Amino acid sequence: METALTEHARMRLEERGISLDEVIHVVKSPARKFYDLKTSHLVAVGPRDTEGQWLIIAYEESEDKIEIVTVIATSKSLDKIIQNRLSSRRWIEI
């Protein structure tokens, strides 16, 4: 399956020192997965290669392509971020 990056996602990877391999791994094997009701994007959450850090990846998926929309790296408050999105009913877990 082809993987593409929006220009925004490309900039975020570069700014944050995140490898495309890390992103692909989390999208293919997320610790948790959500659907964002506001943006209609899928959201994959998974650990980075760096211990104690996590990636939150918004993406779109079709039959033959995954397009990464943006990537957020966090070492703190992951549970709070997820809980806020769930309680506001912005995300639903899938």
Secondary structure by P-SEA (a helix, b strand, c coil): cbbbbcaaaaaaaaaacccaaaaaaaaacccbbbbbccccbbbbbbbcccccbbbbbbbcccccbbbbcbbbbbccaaaaaaaaaaaacccccc
